[in-house]
């Protein structure tokens, strides 16, 4: 996610880099977005 967010790589480039389909990258992006919206993984103070 950091590589994509940093603008260093496109989804197609990341798919090639990790040897997966672009759809897998898109699923990871959506999963991360959902976690951020729901607050999963956010430390509780």
mmJSON file of the N, C-alpha and C atoms, coordinates in Angstrom:
{"data_MODEL":{"atom_site":{
"group_PDB":["ATOM","ATOM","ATOM","ATOM","ATOM","ATOM","ATOM","ATOM","ATOM","ATOM","ATOM","ATOM","ATOM","ATOM","ATOM","ATOM","ATOM","ATOM","ATOM","ATOM","ATOM","ATOM","ATOM","ATOM","ATOM","ATOM","ATOM","ATOM","ATOM","ATOM","ATOM","ATOM","ATOM","ATOM","ATOM","ATOM","ATOM","ATOM","ATOM","ATOM","ATOM","ATOM","ATOM","ATOM","ATOM","ATOM","ATOM","ATOM","ATOM","ATOM","ATOM","ATOM","ATOM","ATOM","ATOM","ATOM","ATOM","ATOM","ATOM","ATOM","ATOM","ATOM","ATOM","ATOM","ATOM","ATOM","ATOM","ATOM","ATOM","ATOM","ATOM","ATOM","ATOM","ATOM","ATOM","ATOM","ATOM","ATOM","ATOM","ATOM","ATOM","ATOM","ATOM","ATOM","ATOM","ATOM","ATOM","ATOM","ATOM","ATOM","ATOM","ATOM","ATOM","ATOM","ATOM","ATOM","ATOM","ATOM","ATOM","ATOM","ATOM","ATOM","ATOM","ATOM","ATOM","ATOM","ATOM","ATOM","ATOM","ATOM","ATOM","ATOM","ATOM","ATOM","ATOM","ATOM","ATOM","ATOM","ATOM","ATOM","ATOM","ATOM","ATOM","ATOM","ATOM","ATOM","ATOM","ATOM","ATOM","ATOM","ATOM","ATOM","ATOM","ATOM","ATOM"],
"id":[1,2,3,4,5,6,7,8,9,10,11,12,13,14,15,16,17,18,19,20,21,22,23,24,25,26,27,28,29,30,31,32,33,34,35,36,37,38,39,40,41,42,43,44,45,46,47,48,49,50,51,52,53,54,55,56,57,58,59,60,61,62,63,64,65,66,67,68,69,70,71,72,73,74,75,76,77,78,79,80,81,82,83,84,85,86,87,88,89,90,91,92,93,94,95,96,97,98,99,100,101,102,103,104,105,106,107,108,109,110,111,112,113,114,115,116,117,118,119,120,121,122,123,124,125,126,127,128,129,130,131,132,133,134,135],
"type_symbol":["N","C","C","N","C","C","N","C","C","N","C","C","N","C","C","N","C","C","N","C","C","N","C","C","N","C","C","N","C","C","N","C","C","N","C","C","N","C","C","N","C","C","N","C","C","N","C","C","N","C","C","N","C","C","N","C","C","N","C","C","N","C","C","N","C","C","N","C","C","N","C","C","N","C","C","N","C","C","N","C","C","N","C","C","N","C","C","N","C","C","N","C","C","N","C","C","N","C","C","N","C","C","N","C","C","N","C","C","N","C","C","N","C","C","N","C","C","N","C","C","N","C","C","N","C","C","N","C","C","N","C","C","N","C","C"],
"label_atom_id":["N","CA","C","N","CA","C","N","CA","C","N","CA","C","N","CA","C","N","CA","C","N","CA","C","N","CA","C","N","CA","C","N","CA","C","N","CA","C","N","CA","C","N","CA","C","N","CA","C","N","CA","C","N","CA","C","N","CA","C","N","CA","C","N","CA","C","N","CA","C","N","CA","C","N","CA","C","N","CA","C","N","CA","C","N","CA","C","N","CA","C","N","CA","C","N","CA","C","N","CA","C","N","CA","C","N","CA","C","N","CA","C","N","CA","C","N","CA","C","N","CA","C","N","CA","C","N","CA","C","N","CA","C","N","CA","C","N","CA","C","N","CA","C","N","CA","C","N","CA","C","N","CA","C","N","CA","C"],
"label_alt_id":[null,null,null,null,null,null,null,null,null,null,null,null,null,null,null,null,null,null,null,null,null,null,null,null,null,null,null,null,null,null,null,null,null,null,null,null,null,null,null,null,null,null,null,null,null,null,null,null,null,null,null,null,null,null,null,null,null,null,null,null,null,null,null,null,null,null,null,null,null,null,null,null,null,null,null,null,null,null,null,null,null,null,null,null,null,null,null,null,null,null,null,null,null,null,null,null,null,null,null,null,null,null,null,null,null,null,null,null,null,null,null,null,null,null,null,null,null,null,null,null,null,null,null,null,null,null,null,null,null,null,null,null,null,null,null],
"label_comp_id":["UNK","UNK","UNK","UNK","UNK","UNK","UNK","UNK","UNK","UNK","UNK","UNK","UNK","UNK","UNK","UNK","UNK","UNK","UNK","UNK","UNK","UNK","UNK","UNK","UNK","UNK","UNK","UNK","UNK","UNK","UNK","UNK","UNK","UNK","UNK","UNK","UNK","UNK","UNK","UNK","UNK","UNK","UNK","UNK","UNK","UNK","UNK","UNK","UNK","UNK","UNK","UNK","UNK","UNK","UNK","UNK","UNK","UNK","UNK","UNK","UNK","UNK","UNK","UNK","UNK","UNK","UNK","UNK","UNK","UNK","UNK","UNK","UNK","UNK","UNK","UNK","UNK","UNK","UNK","UNK","UNK","UNK","UNK","UNK","UNK","UNK","UNK","UNK","UNK","UNK","UNK","UNK","UNK","UNK","UNK","UNK","UNK","UNK","UNK","UNK","UNK","UNK","UNK","UNK","UNK","UNK","UNK","UNK","UNK","UNK","UNK","UNK","UNK","UNK","UNK","UNK","UNK","UNK","UNK","UNK","UNK","UNK","UNK","UNK","UNK","UNK","UNK","UNK","UNK","UNK","UNK","UNK","UNK","UNK","UNK"],
"label_asym_id":["A","A","A","A","A","A","A","A","A","A","A","A","A","A","A","A","A","A","A","A","A","A","A","A","A","A","A","A","A","A","A","A","A","A","A","A","A","A","A","A","A","A","A","A","A","A","A","A","A","A","A","A","A","A","A","A","A","A","A","A","A","A","A","A","A","A","A","A","A","A","A","A","A","A","A","A","A","A","A","A","A","A","A","A","A","A","A","A","A","A","A","A","A","A","A","A","A","A","A","A","A","A","A","A","A","A","A","A","A","A","A","A","A","A","A","A","A","A","A","A","A","A","A","A","A","A","A","A","A","A","A","A","A","A","A"],
"label_entity_id":["1","1","1","1","1","1","1","1","1","1","1","1","1","1","1","1","1","1","1","1","1","1","1","1","1","1","1","1","1","1","1","1","1","1","1","1","1","1","1","1","1","1","1","1","1","1","1","1","1","1","1","1","1","1","1","1","1","1","1","1","1","1","1","1","1","1","1","1","1","1","1","1","1","1","1","1","1","1","1","1","1","1","1","1","1","1","1","1","1","1","1","1","1","1","1","1","1","1","1","1","1","1","1","1","1","1","1","1","1","1","1","1","1","1","1","1","1","1","1","1","1","1","1","1","1","1","1","1","1","1","1","1","1","1","1"],
"label_seq_id":[1,1,1,2,2,2,3,3,3,4,4,4,5,5,5,6,6,6,7,7,7,8,8,8,9,9,9,10,10,10,11,11,11,12,12,12,13,13,13,14,14,14,15,15,15,16,16,16,17,17,17,18,18,18,19,19,19,20,20,20,21,21,21,22,22,22,23,23,23,24,24,24,25,25,25,26,26,26,27,27,27,28,28,28,29,29,29,30,30,30,31,31,31,32,32,32,33,33,33,34,34,34,35,35,35,36,36,36,37,37,37,38,38,38,39,39,39,40,40,40,41,41,41,42,42,42,43,43,43,44,44,44,45,45,45],
"pdbx_PDB_ins_code":[null,null,null,null,null,null,null,null,null,null,null,null,null,null,null,null,null,null,null,null,null,null,null,null,null,null,null,null,null,null,null,null,null,null,null,null,null,null,null,null,null,null,null,null,null,null,null,null,null,null,null,null,null,null,null,null,null,null,null,null,null,null,null,null,null,null,null,null,null,null,null,null,null,null,null,null,null,null,null,null,null,null,null,null,null,null,null,null,null,null,null,null,null,null,null,null,null,null,null,null,null,null,null,null,null,null,null,null,null,null,null,null,null,null,null,null,null,null,null,null,null,null,null,null,null,null,null,null,null,null,null,null,null,null,null],
"Cartn_x":[0.827,0.0,0.871,1.973,2.851,3.405,3.727,4.258,3.212,1.983,0.902,0.566,0.435,0.109,1.2,2.44,3.557,3.651,2.845,2.848,4.025,4.767,5.94,5.555,4.448,4.032,2.543,2.169,0.753,0.264,-1.036,-1.571,-1.033,-0.908,-0.38,1.076,1.863,3.269,3.398,2.547,2.582,2.182,1.191,0.772,1.933,2.639,3.803,4.902,5.14,6.202,5.979,4.723,4.411,3.9,3.774,3.351,1.905,1.045,-0.384,-1.17,-2.455,-3.325,-3.644,-3.973,-4.341,-5.547,-6.46,-7.64,-7.245,-6.166,-5.679,-5.205,-4.534,-4.076,-5.288,-6.287,-7.487,-8.208,-8.254,-8.878,-8.123,-6.805,-5.991,-6.243,-6.378,-6.666,-8.018,-9.021,-10.353,-10.361,-9.624,-9.537,-8.919,-7.87,-7.208,-8.148,-8.868,-9.816,-10.897,-11.4,-12.429,-11.888,-10.665,-10.065,-9.926,-9.534,-9.369,-10.704,-11.734,-13.062,-13.616,-13.408,-13.945,-13.062,-11.861,-10.972,-10.273,-10.261,-9.588,-8.088,-7.458,-6.016,-5.578,-6.536,-6.213,-6.071,-4.98,-4.788,-5.87,-6.308,-7.313,-6.578,-6.93,-6.25,-7.102],
"Cartn_y":[-1.185,0.0,1.249,1.188,2.36,2.693,1.684,1.923,2.572,2.129,2.695,4.112,4.289,5.607,6.629,6.167,7.055,7.493,6.862,7.231,6.665,5.773,5.195,4.167,3.464,2.383,2.481,2.013,1.893,0.528,0.315,-0.98,-2.083,-1.802,-2.796,-3.133,-2.123,-2.351,-3.158,-2.873,-3.631,-5.08,-5.295,-6.654,-7.422,-6.812,-7.461,-7.705,-6.709,-6.805,-7.975,-8.151,-9.19,-10.48,-10.486,-11.706,-12.076,-11.064,-11.303,-10.561,-10.845,-10.155,-8.747,-7.849,-6.495,-6.51,-7.447,-7.527,-7.781,-8.505,-8.76,-7.464,-6.634,-5.331,-4.471,-4.458,-3.665,-4.152,-5.46,-5.986,-5.535,-5.53,-5.073,-3.597,-2.811,-1.379,-1.197,-1.933,-1.822,-2.292,-3.35,-3.852,-2.796,-2.16,-1.117,0.071,0.44,1.553,1.233,0.014,-0.408,-0.383,-0.862,-0.841,0.581,1.495,2.882,3.508,3.213,3.77,3.222,1.927,1.284,1.485,1.986,2.223,0.982,-0.078,-1.314,-1.087,-1.531,-1.373,-0.056,0.798,2.083,1.905,2.373,2.235,2.958,2.345,2.957,3.606,4.872,5.569,5.657],
"Cartn_z":[0.0,0.0,0.0,0.696,0.751,-0.627,-1.412,-2.753,-3.649,-3.52,-4.325,-3.866,-2.548,-2.004,-2.29,-2.307,-2.579,-4.027,-4.883,-6.285,-7.063,-6.431,-7.082,-8.134,-7.913,-8.79,-9.091,-10.271,-10.613,-10.145,-10.208,-9.817,-10.726,-12.008,-12.946,-12.623,-12.287,-11.941,-10.652,-9.677,-8.429,-8.663,-9.509,-9.828,-10.445,-11.376,-11.989,-10.96,-10.12,-9.119,-8.165,-7.736,-6.766,-7.391,-8.716,-9.406,-9.176,-9.082,-8.883,-9.963,-10.041,-10.985,-10.467,-11.387,-10.963,-10.034,-10.253,-9.393,-7.938,-7.737,-6.377,-5.732,-6.503,-5.993,-5.654,-6.54,-6.275,-5.027,-4.805,-3.584,-2.355,-2.427,-1.294,-1.012,-2.066,-1.915,-1.229,-1.682,-1.097,0.353,0.649,2.021,2.934,2.47,3.258,3.477,2.426,2.527,3.558,3.536,4.488,5.914,6.093,7.429,7.942,7.074,7.492,7.863,7.108,7.38,8.685,8.909,10.105,11.323,11.119,12.24,12.744,11.967,12.359,12.385,13.436,13.543,14.128,14.432,15.023,16.53,17.109,18.546,19.345,20.391,21.273,22.433,22.702,23.804,25.034],
"occupancy":[1.0,1.0,1.0,1.0,1.0,1.0,1.0,1.0,1.0,1.0,1.0,1.0,1.0,1.0,1.0,1.0,1.0,1.0,1.0,1.0,1.0,1.0,1.0,1.0,1.0,1.0,1.0,1.0,1.0,1.0,1.0,1.0,1.0,1.0,1.0,1.0,1.0,1.0,1.0,1.0,1.0,1.0,1.0,1.0,1.0,1.0,1.0,1.0,1.0,1.0,1.0,1.0,1.0,1.0,1.0,1.0,1.0,1.0,1.0,1.0,1.0,1.0,1.0,1.0,1.0,1.0,1.0,1.0,1.0,1.0,1.0,1.0,1.0,1.0,1.0,1.0,1.0,1.0,1.0,1.0,1.0,1.0,1.0,1.0,1.0,1.0,1.0,1.0,1.0,1.0,1.0,1.0,1.0,1.0,1.0,1.0,1.0,1.0,1.0,1.0,1.0,1.0,1.0,1.0,1.0,1.0,1.0,1.0,1.0,1.0,1.0,1.0,1.0,1.0,1.0,1.0,1.0,1.0,1.0,1.0,1.0,1.0,1.0,1.0,1.0,1.0,1.0,1.0,1.0,1.0,1.0,1.0,1.0,1.0,1.0],
"B_iso_or_equiv":[0.0,0.0,0.0,0.0,0.0,0.0,0.0,0.0,0.0,0.0,0.0,0.0,0.0,0.0,0.0,0.0,0.0,0.0,0.0,0.0,0.0,0.0,0.0,0.0,0.0,0.0,0.0,0.0,0.0,0.0,0.0,0.0,0.0,0.0,0.0,0.0,0.0,0.0,0.0,0.0,0.0,0.0,0.0,0.0,0.0,0.0,0.0,0.0,0.0,0.0,0.0,0.0,0.0,0.0,0.0,0.0,0.0,0.0,0.0,0.0,0.0,0.0,0.0,0.0,0.0,0.0,0.0,0.0,0.0,0.0,0.0,0.0,0.0,0.0,0.0,0.0,0.0,0.0,0.0,0.0,0.0,0.0,0.0,0.0,0.0,0.0,0.0,0.0,0.0,0.0,0.0,0.0,0.0,0.0,0.0,0.0,0.0,0.0,0.0,0.0,0.0,0.0,0.0,0.0,0.0,0.0,0.0,0.0,0.0,0.0,0.0,0.0,0.0,0.0,0.0,0.0,0.0,0.0,0.0,0.0,0.0,0.0,0.0,0.0,0.0,0.0,0.0,0.0,0.0,0.0,0.0,0.0,0.0,0.0,0.0],
"pdbx_formal_charge":[null,null,null,null,null,null,null,null,null,null,null,null,null,null,null,null,null,null,null,null,null,null,null,null,null,null,null,null,null,null,null,null,null,null,null,null,null,null,null,null,null,null,null,null,null,null,null,null,null,null,null,null,null,null,null,null,null,null,null,null,null,null,null,null,null,null,null,null,null,null,null,null,null,null,null,null,null,null,null,null,null,null,null,null,null,null,null,null,null,null,null,null,null,null,null,null,null,null,null,null,null,null,null,null,null,null,null,null,null,null,null,null,null,null,null,null,null,null,null,null,null,null,null,null,null,null,null,null,null,null,null,null,null,null,null],
"auth_seq_id":[1,1,1,2,2,2,3,3,3,4,4,4,5,5,5,6,6,6,7,7,7,8,8,8,9,9,9,10,10,10,11,11,11,12,12,12,13,13,13,14,14,14,15,15,15,16,16,16,17,17,17,18,18,18,19,19,19,20,20,20,21,21,21,22,22,22,23,23,23,24,24,24,25,25,25,26,26,26,27,27,27,28,28,28,29,29,29,30,30,30,31,31,31,32,32,32,33,33,33,34,34,34,35,35,35,36,36,36,37,37,37,38,38,38,39,39,39,40,40,40,41,41,41,42,42,42,43,43,43,44,44,44,45,45,45],
"auth_comp_id":["UNK","UNK","UNK","UNK","UNK","UNK","UNK","UNK","UNK","UNK","UNK","UNK","UNK","UNK","UNK","UNK","UNK","UNK","UNK","UNK","UNK","UNK","UNK","UNK","UNK","UNK","UNK","UNK","UNK","UNK","UNK","UNK","UNK","UNK","UNK","UNK","UNK","UNK","UNK","UNK","UNK","UNK","UNK","UNK","UNK","UNK","UNK","UNK","UNK","UNK","UNK","UNK","UNK","UNK","UNK","UNK","UNK","UNK","UNK","UNK","UNK","UNK","UNK","UNK","UNK","UNK","UNK","UNK","UNK","UNK","UNK","UNK","UNK","UNK","UNK","UNK","UNK","UNK","UNK","UNK","UNK","UNK","UNK","UNK","UNK","UNK","UNK","UNK","UNK","UNK","UNK","UNK","UNK","UNK","UNK","UNK","UNK","UNK","UNK","UNK","UNK","UNK","UNK","UNK","UNK","UNK","UNK","UNK","UNK","UNK","UNK","UNK","UNK","UNK","UNK","UNK","UNK","UNK","UNK","UNK","UNK","UNK","UNK","UNK","UNK","UNK","UNK","UNK","UNK","UNK","UNK","UNK","UNK","UNK","UNK"],
"auth_asym_id":["A","A","A","A","A","A","A","A","A","A","A","A","A","A","A","A","A","A","A","A","A","A","A","A","A","A","A","A","A","A","A","A","A","A","A","A","A","A","A","A","A","A","A","A","A","A","A","A","A","A","A","A","A","A","A","A","A","A","A","A","A","A","A","A","A","A","A","A","A","A","A","A","A","A","A","A","A","A","A","A","A","A","A","A","A","A","A","A","A","A","A","A","A","A","A","A","A","A","A","A","A","A","A","A","A","A","A","A","A","A","A","A","A","A","A","A","A","A","A","A","A","A","A","A","A","A","A","A","A","A","A","A","A","A","A"],
"auth_atom_id":["N","CA","C","N","CA","C","N","CA","C","N","CA","C","N","CA","C","N","CA","C","N","CA","C","N","CA","C","N","CA","C","N","CA","C","N","CA","C","N","CA","C","N","CA","C","N","CA","C","N","CA","C","N","CA","C","N","CA","C","N","CA","C","N","CA","C","N","CA","C","N","CA","C","N","CA","C","N","CA","C","N","CA","C","N","CA","C","N","CA","C","N","CA","C","N","CA","C","N","CA","C","N","CA","C","N","CA","C","N","CA","C","N","CA","C","N","CA","C","N","CA","C","N","CA","C","N","CA","C","N","CA","C","N","CA","C","N","CA","C","N","CA","C","N","CA","C","N","CA","C","N","CA","C","N","CA","C"],
"pdbx_PDB_model_num":[1,1,1,1,1,1,1,1,1,1,1,1,1,1,1,1,1,1,1,1,1,1,1,1,1,1,1,1,1,1,1,1,1,1,1,1,1,1,1,1,1,1,1,1,1,1,1,1,1,1,1,1,1,1,1,1,1,1,1,1,1,1,1,1,1,1,1,1,1,1,1,1,1,1,1,1,1,1,1,1,1,1,1,1,1,1,1,1,1,1,1,1,1,1,1,1,1,1,1,1,1,1,1,1,1,1,1,1,1,1,1,1,1,1,1,1,1,1,1,1,1,1,1,1,1,1,1,1,1,1,1,1,1,1,1]
}}}
